[in-house]
Amino acid sequence: MDDIRTLMHFYFITEPGISNHYHQNPEIFYVLNGCMEVKIDAKTYDMHQGDLLLINANKRHEMIGKEDILAARFELDFHLLAEYMGSMQLLFWCNTLTDKNGAYDDLRKVLDQILAHYFEQNEKGALYLNALYFQAAHILTSNFLINADDVKFGYGDQQNRIRILNIQNYLQANYQSQISLNDLANRLYLSNAYLSKYIKKNLGMTFVEYLNNIRLFHAVDELLYTNKNITHIALDNGFPTSAAFTKAFRECYNEAPSEYRKKMQLKEQADHEKEELTEQSKRLIMNYLSFKDKNKILKPACEEVCRADNEKTIAFISKSFNACNIGDAYTLLQSDVQDQVKLLKKETGVTYIRIWNLFSNAYCFDEKEGFNFRKLDQVLDFLIENDMRPYLELGNKPTLFMYTPERSIKDRSKEKLGSYKYDVFCKMIKTFCIHLMNRYGVEELEKWYFEFWNDPQLHIQEEDSLYYKYFDLLYTTLKQYSENIKVGGAGFILGYETFVCRDVFKCWRKRLIHPDFLSFCSYQYIAVIENEQRYGRKSIDGDYMENQIAIMKEVMDEVDFHVPEFHIDEWNFTVSNRNVLNDSCEQGAFILKNSLNAAKHVNLMAYWHALDTYSYYYDTDAVLNGDSGLITGDGIRKPSFFAFQFINRLLPNILQKTEHGMITTNGRNSYVAIGHNYKKLSSRYVFSEENEIALDCIDQYVEDDEPLKLTFHIDHIKDGQYQVKTYYVNRQNGSVQDLWEQLNCSKGLAKDEITYLRHSSIPRMEMKTVEVKNGILELENRLEAQEIRLIEISYRYHS
């Protein structure tokens, strides 16, 4: 058994001291007690109890254990993991000191289980440990593995990515042969000079360096796990001579292959012969694990009780989620869009409508002809007449239709807009503001929001950049009419531009003019900077928005930059307009969970986006196309729509809030309870293209499909009879996606078939009367996976 290769090895750190490491295996430090300092390149991290930090392959690092240190060090076998993943591009971002993610708790639980089995030396214990090693690796690869990705939600080039993949695949398949740059250039129909520059720019190294990297990866595996001599290893892995192999190896590892092999053999021997833990260390470990066990909150995974006291209000309902994105302002001139927006207002109570591209060449402004606000007035009048308030983005945002974060299609008609020259912008804003004041008055404008996004052409990261010049003009122009008019920006992307925001906030803090609100987008993607390169990945963190808001507020605290309001001006789990999960019950549960959880942390949340008509394209030939709108182009309401409808029916006083439920009241013997059984996305989602998820495989993209027993319990409630109305949406009731599936997902439906779907896609309703005695009301509910539920409880008066 000792010769079998295992995915992970772990060691305890029980003595203070300094240790330097440099190796190919990724390494996790986990502090159980005390504190330790870890240095990676120029960065220093002070770790305390519960902290996790993963060191990537070939990163030189130093560990300094302090007094009373008790920590664990886990080494992952890089080569074995690479074989399982089918890629050498293994880069992780796993660091509790700079990141927040619910998956850290999952990882801690597995690592604790590994540590608890340290004392089991039998074969059965070894088998269980190996299972735990793979479970830990699964959590790491699903939640913390990142990929080279600088596309920033669709601004990348899909053809570019395909070419890079072709280069990588060709080199992986032919590294054992004597291939040259010329061979690859001929295969791709490119010149040698162009291809050489292209590889250097996109892969960060020359052709020869990249090819040698692949050869070294396989050669190191043979060095460590075979008895082949150096010459055979060199020739079998594509090196022309052993001298060439040795030279490349020295450049990477700073020593000869034979020296490296001998050193690793001695290290392995030393690890096998490591001293037994002292009795004191064993006692500390057992005490730690015992403490963790005692403090676990034991509850059935599929049961929850939302227990409220009618005499105690814990909070008040936030209305910050009553906002939606429409898109291009002039789409509101279309009658079908107006009808759907009015429906949205009537049933969900939406207050703010976010629109952009107000200064369109086609409708509003021409540098030669001047201004004509007639069409824009019609747009704004429509909103005001229907009791909605404009949230105006005054920059020129590109209209993007997204298949995936990497593949997008721009609206070519708006591609030439760009940013206006400053003198043109100055005249335009002043004329526009005067027009608004004269037409709508200062009291009305004080209810609106005016936003200016960080167009990349304006270089917001640079001090005294054009962005601040444009923003200051907008700010001072509006503020001369009223200090209460709200002006802000700049549409930063949570999780993706955290490192950008730190620099921007430092610049903005020094300036005289600060925004009234900061705006951010929230989509479930993460980016980090490593070795001056951006890396990104999808996130399946179930609490992504809350965690990223907390991280951003910590950044604001760090640089001491604070503003009156914090806005999420776009939010969804995906940017894709062709992801079938957008049309599913999953989206309804996602909206309900995040609206209830994140709303208390922000001043405004504008959902992305209101209507499927936003992304109409040549392929929108079906009832559902995977767009994130709340209403389909045919006017059919999706589960996501009903999530907002349910939230709008909550009463003002919150009596209790739990993970899956909330109870509200008006203080006059009426109550509304709301619940969901949201299931977070699974690891399969991370490794799938969003526009390729098949409707019949949708269940495979969530972690489980277990139902939830959710009980609402209210104490000190008035005795008597209550009418209980229950509304719910799940896959069997009210889901247009599942109803359409029953129609074989047919395209080109007739008018009566569309009408059937429109009338059938409504929440199921049930009604009963219950008798309350001794001041206690208890209602048990069984929620299917991704179900949303609303319960209205009204006291019945009798003569």
PyMOL commands that set and color helices and strands:
alter all, ss='L'
color gray80, all
select helices_A, chain A and resi 78-85+103-116+123-143+158-174+181-188+192-203+207-225+230-236+242-253+257-272+279-294+329-333+335-348+374-385+412-414+422-440+442-445+456-458+466-479+498-510+544-558+580-583+585-601+612-615+639-648+683-686+690-692+695-701+736-742+751-760
alter helices_A, ss='H'
color red, helices_A
select strands_A, chain A and resi 8-13+17-21+27-33+36-40+43-47+52-55+61-65+70-76+91-92+145-148+303-309+315-316+323-328+352-356+365-366+370-371+389-393+400-404+407-410+449-451+486-493+517-522+525-530+533-538+565-571+604-607+653-657+661-665+670-676+708-715+720-729+764-772+776-783+788-795
alter strands_A, ss='S'
color yellow, strands_A
deselect
rebuild
show_as cartoon
